Amino acid sequence: QVHVVESGGGWVQPGGSLRLSCVVSGLDISAYTMGWYRQAPGKVREFVATARRNGDIMYHSSVEGRFTISRDNERNTAYLQRNSLKPEDTDNYYCTPDMVNWGQGSQVTVAS
């Protein structure tokens, strides 16, 4: 059974930084594309960033230059470093290795 657990969310002031972590068990992430997505209440879940197993990385245009996705296959963990946070970055952030298994999300609130 696959488990995905995100952590590292919280409240931060505009311009601040937070790093999210995503620990996966029951699956070897080295064979998968790790992805981060976000979702606001009542809205569709949207793509933030992906890190393919070959090292290719993609970002949504709204976060490029501010967010950095990384992965540690030895620890079966993915990360999302988020800098220069804006109020519109407030969302629940989700991680997935395969678009099938998802964590419970990590809430991020950016406000003064």
DRENVO-577378 format. One record per residue (C-alpha): residue number from 1; residue in one letter; x, y, z. Coordinates in steps of 0.001 Angstrom, whole numbers, plus 500000, padded with zeros to 6 digits. Each point is the difference from the previous one (the first is absolute). Layout:
N
+-----+---+--------+--------+--------+
!   k ! r !      x !      y !      z !
+-----+---+--------+--------+--------+
! NUM ! A !      X !      Y !      Z !
...
+-----+---+--------+--------+--------+
This chain:
112
+-----+---+--------+--------+--------+
!   k ! r !      x !      y !      z !
+-----+---+--------+--------+--------+
!   1 ! Q ! 500000 ! 500000 ! 500000 !
!   2 ! V ! 501295 ! 503415 ! 499011 !
!   3 ! H ! 500020 ! 502878 ! 502463 !
!   4 ! V ! 500804 ! 503607 ! 499165 !
!   5 ! V ! 500503 ! 502522 ! 502801 !
!   6 ! E ! 500583 ! 503706 ! 499446 !
!   7 ! S ! 501307 ! 502299 ! 502725 !
!   8 ! G ! 501549 ! 503423 ! 500465 !
!   9 ! G ! 497011 ! 502240 ! 499392 !
!  10 ! G ! 498866 ! 502806 ! 502233 !
!  11 ! W ! 499588 ! 503733 ! 500135 !
!  12 ! V ! 502589 ! 502337 ! 498524 !
!  13 ! Q ! 500116 ! 503707 ! 499200 !
!  14 ! P ! 500184 ! 501186 ! 496392 !
!  15 ! G ! 503556 ! 499763 ! 498745 !
!  16 ! G ! 500781 ! 497152 ! 502359 !
!  17 ! S ! 501088 ! 496437 ! 499296 !
!  18 ! L ! 498853 ! 496506 ! 500884 !
!  19 ! R ! 501171 ! 496543 ! 499003 !
!  20 ! L ! 497526 ! 497193 ! 499545 !
!  21 ! S ! 501031 ! 496363 ! 500320 !
!  22 ! C ! 498299 ! 496945 ! 498542 !
!  23 ! V ! 500882 ! 496587 ! 501390 !
!  24 ! V ! 498824 ! 496975 ! 498023 !
!  25 ! S ! 499843 ! 496430 ! 501280 !
!  26 ! G ! 498980 ! 496818 ! 498216 !
!  27 ! L ! 501414 ! 501176 ! 496683 !
!  28 ! D ! 503501 ! 500727 ! 498739 !
!  29 ! I ! 499861 ! 503591 ! 498772 !
!  30 ! S ! 503161 ! 499563 ! 497934 !
!  31 ! A ! 497788 ! 498458 ! 497302 !
!  32 ! Y ! 497423 ! 502803 ! 500015 !
!  33 ! T ! 499461 ! 503641 ! 499176 !
!  34 ! M ! 499428 ! 501897 ! 503230 !
!  35 ! G ! 497446 ! 502744 ! 499771 !
!  36 ! W ! 498708 ! 502845 ! 502139 !
!  37 ! Y ! 496523 ! 501418 ! 499505 !
!  38 ! R ! 497889 ! 502524 ! 501846 !
!  39 ! Q ! 496327 ! 500488 ! 500582 !
!  40 ! A ! 497870 ! 502720 ! 501526 !
!  41 ! P ! 496548 ! 499218 ! 501442 !
!  42 ! G ! 497466 ! 499564 ! 497229 !
!  43 ! K ! 502613 ! 500136 ! 497262 !
!  44 ! V ! 501669 ! 497457 ! 497760 !
!  45 ! R ! 503322 ! 498550 ! 501099 !
!  46 ! E ! 502732 ! 501539 ! 497877 !
!  47 ! F ! 503531 ! 499158 ! 499029 !
!  48 ! V ! 502883 ! 501701 ! 501807 !
!  49 ! A ! 503151 ! 498048 ! 499129 !
!  50 ! T ! 501284 ! 496584 ! 498979 !
!  51 ! A ! 503382 ! 498291 ! 500217 !
!  52 ! R ! 500432 ! 497078 ! 497640 !
!  53 ! R ! 502254 ! 497076 ! 500827 !
!  54 ! N ! 502394 ! 501044 ! 497207 !
!  55 ! G ! 500496 ! 503379 ! 501684 !
!  56 ! D ! 497667 ! 502063 ! 497783 !
!  57 ! I ! 498089 ! 502617 ! 501954 !
!  58 ! M ! 496946 ! 502043 ! 499107 !
!  59 ! Y ! 498279 ! 502883 ! 501776 !
!  60 ! H ! 496751 ! 501847 ! 499628 !
!  61 ! S ! 500788 ! 503448 ! 498650 !
!  62 ! S ! 498600 ! 501647 ! 503138 !
!  63 ! V ! 502655 ! 498410 ! 502228 !
!  64 ! E ! 503020 ! 499767 ! 497706 !
!  65 ! G ! 502958 ! 501799 ! 501533 !
!  66 ! R ! 498446 ! 499900 ! 503492 !
!  67 ! F ! 499384 ! 496292 ! 500625 !
!  68 ! T ! 502525 ! 497161 ! 499760 !
!  69 ! I ! 499048 ! 496338 ! 499856 !
!  70 ! S ! 502522 ! 497361 ! 500980 !
!  71 ! R ! 500064 ! 496340 ! 500873 !
!  72 ! D ! 502073 ! 497677 ! 502144 !
!  73 ! N ! 499465 ! 496496 ! 498703 !
!  74 ! E ! 502031 ! 498506 ! 502847 !
!  75 ! R ! 497533 ! 501448 ! 502492 !
!  76 ! N ! 497000 ! 499423 ! 497720 !
!  77 ! T ! 499195 ! 503668 ! 500517 !
!  78 ! A ! 499207 ! 502993 ! 497817 !
!  79 ! Y ! 500236 ! 503645 ! 500974 !
!  80 ! L ! 498553 ! 503302 ! 498885 !
!  81 ! Q ! 501969 ! 503050 ! 501084 !
!  82 ! R ! 497839 ! 503079 ! 499657 !
!  83 ! N ! 501510 ! 503459 ! 500190 !
!  84 ! S ! 498592 ! 503505 ! 499502 !
!  85 ! L ! 496581 ! 498755 ! 500992 !
!  86 ! K ! 496948 ! 502007 ! 499013 !
!  87 ! P ! 496466 ! 500035 ! 501434 !
!  88 ! E ! 498809 ! 498250 ! 496839 !
!  89 ! D ! 502265 ! 497055 ! 500908 !
!  90 ! T ! 497580 ! 499212 ! 502836 !
!  91 ! D ! 498725 ! 496493 ! 499286 !
!  92 ! N ! 500062 ! 496402 ! 501114 !
!  93 ! Y ! 503045 ! 498365 ! 498400 !
!  94 ! Y ! 499971 ! 496360 ! 498945 !
!  95 ! C ! 502713 ! 497601 ! 498898 !
!  96 ! T ! 499689 ! 496924 ! 497802 !
!  97 ! P ! 502400 ! 497488 ! 498445 !
!  98 ! D ! 497528 ! 498659 ! 497448 !
!  99 ! M ! 496824 ! 502120 ! 499816 !
! 100 ! V ! 498206 ! 497147 ! 501781 !
! 101 ! N ! 501337 ! 500143 ! 503542 !
! 102 ! W ! 499710 ! 503356 ! 501777 !
! 103 ! G ! 500739 ! 501288 ! 503451 !
! 104 ! Q ! 497616 ! 501889 ! 502228 !
! 105 ! G ! 501533 ! 503305 ! 498985 !
! 106 ! S ! 501872 ! 502692 ! 501875 !
! 107 ! Q ! 498278 ! 503338 ! 500487 !
! 108 ! V ! 501980 ! 503143 ! 499274 !
! 109 ! T ! 498685 ! 503431 ! 500932 !
! 110 ! V ! 501816 ! 503122 ! 498830 !
! 111 ! A ! 498738 ! 503089 ! 501773 !
! 112 ! S ! 501177 ! 503018 ! 501962 !
+-----+---+--------+--------+--------+
